[in-house]
Amino acid sequence: MGEMSFPRSVDRTLDILQAVARKGPATVAELQSDTGLPRSSLYRLLLGLRERQLILLDAGGWARLGPGVLGWADSYRRQNPLAMLALGIMRDLTLATNETSLLTVADFPWGQCVQKVEPERAVRISYAIGSPRPLHAGASSKVLLAFMDAGLLDLYFRTVTLEQYTPTTPTEEATIRQQIAQTQRRGYCYTESELDTGAAAVAVPIFSQGGTLVAGLSVAGPIGRLDVEPALAALRQARDRLETTLRPG
């Protein structure tokens, strides 16, 4: 059987959604550059997505994800056993730290947030569930890079462009490998302003009973407010609870 392919219009529509999810708010010119679509075709598909509330188009020409994707995110959480198992533990983690807790899994070559719990405070770190996150930037995803299979790690560096998201995003393989080695020694990853300027995060890996990496659990907050040592202690307790929950029987 030959390789299955999507109809061209479906493929193009998904390209637009992925580009907006990856970039955040994006101009039509940026989307045209990313997708290679003619402007007339791009506008037609954008209007179709807007009708379904999957894309919002503002008067300034910016496209951003619309409220329709929230329904997808809720469905995804309900259908993801790991995300549901972790929810109560993550609520306790956020209550203990008063910061955002995140559960991230690898969707090679990206990381993907599958569950989050935010604190009840005006200034907090927020991530969109289901949106792709680079594995080489930010503790929430980098902890996955540090503990993934060595062959996959080598493949990542061979095939992925190490994009720079902030002035402090590491983009040299040697630097990232040094950070990975440090994370492996410590058993946790801590970063500042690698993906979002002003954001700090500390993360620990989650393993199955058989020792397979299944997720990364992190706490994220503004630099200077995130109290790393107490957050790490709370993370380790939450990790132990979640790994116990994952054990059969």
C-alpha positions as CSV (number, residue, x, y, z in Angstrom):
1,M,0.0,0.0,0.0
2,G,1.4,3.4,-0.9
3,E,1.9,6.3,1.5
4,M,-1.4,7.9,2.6
5,S,-1.7,11.6,1.9
6,F,-4.2,14.3,2.9
7,P,-6.2,16.2,0.3
8,R,-4.2,19.3,-0.6
9,S,-6.7,21.7,0.9
10,V,-6.7,19.8,4.2
11,D,-2.9,19.7,4.2
12,R,-2.7,23.4,3.6
13,T,-5.3,24.2,6.3
14,L,-3.3,22.2,8.9
15,D,-0.1,24.0,7.8
16,I,-1.8,27.3,8.7
17,L,-3.0,26.1,12.1
18,Q,0.4,24.7,13.0
19,A,2.2,27.9,11.9
20,V,-0.1,30.0,14.0
21,A,0.2,27.6,17.0
22,R,4.0,27.6,16.7
23,K,4.5,31.3,16.2
24,G,1.8,32.8,18.3
25,P,0.1,35.8,16.7
26,A,1.4,35.9,13.1
27,T,1.0,38.3,10.2
28,V,-0.5,37.2,7.0
29,A,2.9,37.9,5.4
30,E,4.6,35.6,7.9
31,L,2.1,32.8,7.3
32,Q,2.5,33.2,3.5
33,S,6.3,32.8,3.9
34,D,5.8,29.8,6.2
35,T,3.3,27.9,4.1
36,G,4.2,29.1,0.6
37,L,0.6,29.7,-0.2
38,P,-0.6,32.4,-2.6
39,R,-2.1,35.3,-0.7
40,S,-5.6,34.7,-2.2
41,S,-5.6,31.0,-1.2
42,L,-4.2,31.8,2.3
43,Y,-7.0,34.4,2.9
44,R,-9.6,31.9,1.7
45,L,-8.4,29.2,4.1
46,L,-8.0,31.7,7.0
47,L,-11.6,32.8,6.5
48,G,-12.8,29.2,6.7
49,L,-10.8,28.7,9.9
50,R,-12.3,31.9,11.3
51,E,-15.9,30.7,10.6
52,R,-15.1,27.7,12.8
53,Q,-13.5,30.0,15.5
54,L,-10.2,28.2,15.1
55,I,-8.4,31.4,14.0
56,L,-9.0,35.0,15.0
57,L,-8.1,37.8,12.5
58,D,-7.8,41.2,13.9
59,A,-7.9,44.6,12.2
60,G,-4.2,44.9,12.2
61,G,-3.7,41.8,10.1
62,W,-2.7,39.4,12.9
63,A,-3.9,35.8,13.0
64,R,-4.0,34.0,16.3
65,L,-5.6,30.8,17.6
66,G,-9.4,31.2,18.3
67,P,-11.6,29.9,21.1
68,G,-12.6,26.9,19.0
69,V,-9.3,25.2,19.8
70,L,-10.2,25.2,23.5
71,G,-12.8,22.6,22.9
72,W,-10.1,20.5,21.2
73,A,-7.8,21.0,24.2
74,D,-10.5,19.9,26.7
75,S,-11.2,16.8,24.6
76,Y,-7.5,16.0,24.4
77,R,-7.2,16.3,28.2
78,R,-10.2,14.0,28.7
79,Q,-8.8,11.4,26.3
80,N,-5.2,11.5,27.6
81,P,-4.9,9.2,30.7
82,L,-1.6,10.6,31.8
83,A,-2.9,14.2,31.8
84,M,-6.0,13.1,33.8
85,L,-3.9,11.0,36.3
86,A,-1.6,14.0,36.9
87,L,-4.3,16.7,37.3
88,G,-5.0,16.3,41.1
89,I,-1.3,16.0,41.8
90,M,-0.6,19.1,39.8
91,R,-3.3,21.0,41.6
92,D,-1.5,20.2,44.9
93,L,1.8,21.2,43.3
94,T,0.5,24.6,42.2
95,L,-1.1,25.1,45.6
96,A,2.2,24.4,47.3
97,T,4.3,26.7,45.1
98,N,1.7,29.3,44.0
99,E,3.1,29.0,40.5
100,T,2.1,27.3,37.3
101,S,2.6,23.5,37.0
102,L,3.1,21.9,33.6
103,L,3.1,18.4,32.3
104,T,5.0,18.0,29.1
105,V,5.5,15.0,26.8
106,A,7.8,14.5,23.8
107,D,6.2,14.6,20.4
108,F,9.5,14.3,18.5
109,P,11.0,16.7,17.5
110,W,8.9,18.9,19.8
111,G,7.7,19.0,23.3
112,Q,4.0,19.3,24.0
113,C,2.2,20.6,27.1
114,V,-0.6,18.1,27.8
115,Q,-1.8,19.4,31.2
116,K,-1.4,22.7,33.2
117,V,-2.6,24.2,36.4
118,E,-2.3,27.9,37.0
119,P,-2.3,29.8,40.3
120,E,-4.9,32.3,41.3
121,R,-2.7,35.4,40.9
122,A,-2.7,38.2,38.4
123,V,0.9,37.6,37.1
124,R,1.6,34.0,36.1
125,I,3.2,32.0,33.4
126,S,0.8,30.4,31.0
127,Y,1.2,27.9,28.2
128,A,-1.3,26.6,25.6
129,I,-2.1,23.0,25.9
130,G,-1.3,21.1,22.7
131,S,1.0,23.7,21.2
132,P,4.5,22.5,20.1
133,R,7.4,23.7,22.2
134,P,11.1,23.4,21.2
135,L,13.0,20.7,23.1
136,H,16.2,22.7,23.4
137,A,14.8,25.8,25.1
138,G,13.1,26.0,28.5
139,A,13.2,23.5,31.4
140,S,9.8,22.1,30.7
141,S,10.9,20.6,27.4
142,K,14.7,20.4,27.9
143,V,14.3,17.9,30.7
144,L,12.8,15.6,28.1
145,L,15.8,16.1,25.8
146,A,18.1,15.3,28.7
147,F,16.6,11.9,29.5
148,M,15.5,10.7,26.0
149,D,17.0,7.8,24.2
150,A,20.6,8.6,23.1
151,G,19.8,7.8,19.4
152,L,16.9,10.2,19.4
153,L,19.0,12.9,21.0
154,D,21.6,12.5,18.2
155,L,18.9,12.6,15.6
156,Y,17.5,15.8,17.1
157,F,20.8,17.6,16.7
158,R,21.3,16.2,13.2
159,T,17.9,17.3,11.9
160,V,16.5,20.2,14.0
161,T,17.4,23.9,13.5
162,L,18.3,25.2,16.9
163,E,16.2,28.4,16.7
164,Q,16.8,31.4,19.0
165,Y,13.7,32.6,20.8
166,T,15.2,35.1,23.2
167,P,18.7,36.5,23.6
168,T,19.6,33.8,26.1
169,T,18.3,30.8,24.1
170,P,21.1,28.3,23.6
171,T,21.7,27.5,20.0
172,E,25.1,25.7,20.0
173,E,25.0,21.9,20.3
174,A,28.0,21.8,22.6
175,T,26.4,24.2,25.0
176,I,23.1,22.3,25.1
177,R,24.9,19.0,25.5
178,Q,26.7,20.5,28.5
179,Q,23.4,21.6,30.0
180,I,22.0,18.1,29.3
181,A,24.9,16.5,31.2
182,Q,24.4,18.8,34.1
183,T,20.6,18.0,34.2
184,Q,21.4,14.3,34.2
185,R,23.8,14.7,37.1
186,R,21.4,16.8,39.1
187,G,18.2,14.9,38.2
188,Y,16.4,18.2,37.4
189,C,16.6,21.1,34.9
190,Y,16.5,24.8,35.7
191,T,16.3,27.6,33.1
192,E,15.7,31.3,32.8
193,S,14.4,33.3,29.8
194,E,15.3,30.6,27.3
195,L,11.9,30.5,25.6
196,D,10.0,33.4,27.2
197,T,11.8,36.5,28.4
198,G,11.4,36.9,32.2
199,A,10.2,33.3,32.8
200,A,12.0,30.8,35.0
201,A,11.2,27.1,35.3
202,V,12.4,24.0,37.1
203,A,11.5,20.5,35.8
204,V,12.0,16.8,36.7
205,P,11.6,13.7,34.6
206,I,8.8,11.2,35.1
207,F,9.6,7.6,34.4
208,S,7.4,4.5,34.1
209,Q,8.0,1.5,36.4
210,G,10.2,0.0,33.6
211,G,12.3,3.1,33.5
212,T,10.9,4.6,30.3
213,L,10.7,8.4,30.2
214,V,7.0,9.3,29.9
215,A,6.9,13.1,30.7
216,G,8.4,16.1,32.3
217,L,6.8,17.8,35.3
218,S,7.7,21.5,35.9
219,V,6.9,24.6,37.9
220,A,7.2,27.9,36.1
221,G,7.0,31.5,37.3
222,P,8.6,34.9,36.8
223,I,12.3,35.2,37.4
224,G,13.0,36.5,40.9
225,R,9.6,35.2,42.2
226,L,10.0,31.5,41.5
227,D,11.6,30.1,44.7
228,V,13.7,27.3,43.2
229,E,14.6,25.2,46.3
230,P,11.0,24.9,47.7
231,A,9.6,24.4,44.2
232,L,12.1,21.6,43.5
233,A,11.2,19.9,46.8
234,A,7.5,20.1,45.9
235,L,8.2,18.8,42.4
236,R,10.1,15.8,43.8
237,Q,7.1,15.0,46.0
238,A,4.7,15.3,43.1
239,R,7.0,13.2,40.9
240,D,7.0,10.4,43.4
241,R,3.2,10.5,43.7
242,L,2.8,10.5,40.0
243,E,5.2,7.6,39.4
244,T,3.5,5.6,42.1
245,T,0.2,6.3,40.4
246,L,1.6,5.0,37.1
247,R,2.6,1.6,38.6
248,P,0.2,-1.2,37.6
249,G,-1.8,-2.8,40.4
